[in-house]
Amino acid sequence: MIKYRTRFDKIEALEVDRETDKQVVLPARNGFRSSRENKVSDWSNWHDTWEAAHSFLIAEAERDVASLRMRLEQAKGKLGNIKGMRPNV
């Protein structure tokens, strides 16, 4: 069966031998035995369809944008505070 792995900002269609609730089993290749990967990890996530993988990447990018906007607003506030400083007399 084909599953879709998201890693960073890429989507890969990969053949898997079988899956459990938490892992996928990749077939043996290049003389190596079959391997297991967690469906959800810090490095990659597995999805049933390309559309689900794409939606996941979009949501992740939108969270990044929202976080950066918040950090920008905090930095602007800090800049305003620094510009508004007056010497102590």
CYANA upper distance limits for C-alpha pairs under 8 A (distance plus 0.5 A):
  1 MET  CA     15 GLU  CA      6.07
  1 MET  CA     16 VAL  CA      6.12
  1 MET  CA     17 ASP  CA      7.25
  1 MET  CA     18 ARG  CA      8.12
  2 ILE  CA     13 ALA  CA      6.86
  2 ILE  CA     14 LEU  CA      5.99
  2 ILE  CA     15 GLU  CA      5.06
  2 ILE  CA     16 VAL  CA      6.63
  2 ILE  CA     48 ASP  CA      8.24
  3 LYS  CA     13 ALA  CA      6.31
  3 LYS  CA     14 LEU  CA      6.01
  3 LYS  CA     15 GLU  CA      6.84
  3 LYS  CA     16 VAL  CA      7.22
  3 LYS  CA     46 TRP  CA      7.14
  3 LYS  CA     47 HIS  CA      6.45
  3 LYS  CA     48 ASP  CA      5.80
  3 LYS  CA     49 THR  CA      7.24
  4 TYR  CA     11 ILE  CA      6.88
  4 TYR  CA     12 GLU  CA      5.97
  4 TYR  CA     13 ALA  CA      5.08
  4 TYR  CA     14 LEU  CA      6.65
  4 TYR  CA     46 TRP  CA      6.07
  4 TYR  CA     47 HIS  CA      5.53
  4 TYR  CA     48 ASP  CA      6.73
  4 TYR  CA     49 THR  CA      6.75
  4 TYR  CA     50 TRP  CA      6.52
  4 TYR  CA     53 ALA  CA      7.02
  5 ARG  CA     11 ILE  CA      6.14
  5 ARG  CA     12 GLU  CA      5.67
  5 ARG  CA     13 ALA  CA      7.01
  5 ARG  CA     14 LEU  CA      7.74
  5 ARG  CA     44 SER  CA      6.97
  5 ARG  CA     45 ASN  CA      6.07
  5 ARG  CA     46 TRP  CA      4.95
  5 ARG  CA     47 HIS  CA      6.77
  5 ARG  CA     53 ALA  CA      7.70
  6 THR  CA     10 LYS  CA      6.16
  6 THR  CA     11 ILE  CA      5.15
  6 THR  CA     12 GLU  CA      7.00
  6 THR  CA     44 SER  CA      5.90
  6 THR  CA     45 ASN  CA      5.78
  6 THR  CA     46 TRP  CA      6.88
  6 THR  CA     47 HIS  CA      8.35
  6 THR  CA     53 ALA  CA      6.80
  6 THR  CA     57 LEU  CA      8.01
  7 ARG  CA     11 ILE  CA      7.15
  7 ARG  CA     43 TRP  CA      6.56
  7 ARG  CA     44 SER  CA      5.06
  7 ARG  CA     45 ASN  CA      7.37
  8 PHE  CA     43 TRP  CA      7.70
  8 PHE  CA     44 SER  CA      7.79
  9 ASP  CA     57 LEU  CA      7.26
 11 ILE  CA     50 TRP  CA      8.08
 11 ILE  CA     53 ALA  CA      7.37
 11 ILE  CA     54 HIS  CA      8.01
 13 ALA  CA     50 TRP  CA      8.36
 15 GLU  CA     26 LEU  CA      7.39
 15 GLU  CA     27 PRO  CA      7.91
 16 VAL  CA     24 VAL  CA      7.06
 16 VAL  CA     25 VAL  CA      6.19
 16 VAL  CA     26 LEU  CA      5.16
 16 VAL  CA     27 PRO  CA      6.65
 17 ASP  CA     24 VAL  CA      8.15
 17 ASP  CA     25 VAL  CA      6.03
 17 ASP  CA     26 LEU  CA      6.19
 17 ASP  CA     27 PRO  CA      6.15
 18 ARG  CA     24 VAL  CA      6.54
 18 ARG  CA     25 VAL  CA      5.89
 18 ARG  CA     26 LEU  CA      8.09
 19 GLU  CA     23 GLN  CA      6.19
 19 GLU  CA     24 VAL  CA      4.75
 19 GLU  CA     25 VAL  CA      6.44
 20 THR  CA     24 VAL  CA      6.84
 22 LYS  CA     38 ASN  CA      6.32
 22 LYS  CA     39 LYS  CA      5.96
 22 LYS  CA     40 VAL  CA      7.93
 23 GLN  CA     36 ARG  CA      6.99
 23 GLN  CA     37 GLU  CA      5.99
 23 GLN  CA     38 ASN  CA      4.84
 23 GLN  CA     39 LYS  CA      5.50
 24 VAL  CA     36 ARG  CA      6.16
 24 VAL  CA     37 GLU  CA      5.98
 24 VAL  CA     38 ASN  CA      6.97
 24 VAL  CA     39 LYS  CA      6.92
 25 VAL  CA     34 SER  CA      7.26
 25 VAL  CA     35 SER  CA      6.17
 25 VAL  CA     36 ARG  CA      4.97
 25 VAL  CA     37 GLU  CA      7.07
 26 LEU  CA     34 SER  CA      6.01
 26 LEU  CA     35 SER  CA      5.71
 26 LEU  CA     36 ARG  CA      6.56
 26 LEU  CA     37 GLU  CA      8.21
 27 PRO  CA     33 ARG  CA      7.98
 27 PRO  CA     34 SER  CA      5.16
 27 PRO  CA     35 SER  CA      7.33
 28 ALA  CA     32 PHE  CA      6.08
 28 ALA  CA     33 ARG  CA      5.10
 28 ALA  CA     34 SER  CA      4.45
 28 ALA  CA     35 SER  CA      7.58
 29 ARG  CA     33 ARG  CA      7.40
 29 ARG  CA     34 SER  CA      7.74
 38 ASN  CA     45 ASN  CA      8.27
 39 LYS  CA     44 SER  CA      8.01
 39 LYS  CA     45 ASN  CA      5.79
 39 LYS  CA     46 TRP  CA      5.44
 39 LYS  CA     47 HIS  CA      8.45
 40 VAL  CA     44 SER  CA      6.90
 40 VAL  CA     45 ASN  CA      5.12
 40 VAL  CA     46 TRP  CA      7.16
 41 SER  CA     45 ASN  CA      6.64
 46 TRP  CA     53 ALA  CA      8.00
 47 HIS  CA     52 ALA  CA      6.63
 47 HIS  CA     53 ALA  CA      6.05
 48 ASP  CA     52 ALA  CA      7.39
 48 ASP  CA     53 ALA  CA      8.30
 49 THR  CA     53 ALA  CA      6.91
 50 TRP  CA     54 HIS  CA      6.57
 51 GLU  CA     55 SER  CA      6.59
 52 ALA  CA     56 PHE  CA      6.66
 53 ALA  CA     57 LEU  CA      6.88
 54 HIS  CA     58 ILE  CA      6.74
 55 SER  CA     59 ALA  CA      6.64
 56 PHE  CA     60 GLU  CA      6.66
 57 LEU  CA     61 ALA  CA      6.62
 58 ILE  CA     62 GLU  CA      6.61
 59 ALA  CA     63 ARG  CA      6.74
 60 GLU  CA     64 ASP  CA      6.87
 61 ALA  CA     65 VAL  CA      6.76
 62 GLU  CA     66 ALA  CA      6.71
 63 ARG  CA     67 SER  CA      6.61
 64 ASP  CA     68 LEU  CA      6.66
 65 VAL  CA     69 ARG  CA      6.61
 66 ALA  CA     70 MET  CA      6.78
 67 SER  CA     71 ARG  CA      6.79
 68 LEU  CA     72 LEU  CA      6.57
 69 ARG  CA     73 GLU  CA      6.78
 70 MET  CA     74 GLN  CA      6.79
 71 ARG  CA     75 ALA  CA      6.62
 72 LEU  CA     76 LYS  CA      6.63
 73 GLU  CA     77 GLY  CA      6.73
 74 GLN  CA     78 LYS  CA      6.75
 75 ALA  CA     79 LEU  CA      6.63
 76 LYS  CA     80 GLY  CA      6.64
 77 GLY  CA     81 ASN  CA      6.72
 78 LYS  CA     82 ILE  CA      6.72
 79 LEU  CA     83 LYS  CA      6.60
 80 GLY  CA     84 GLY  CA      6.56
 81 ASN  CA     85 MET  CA      6.93
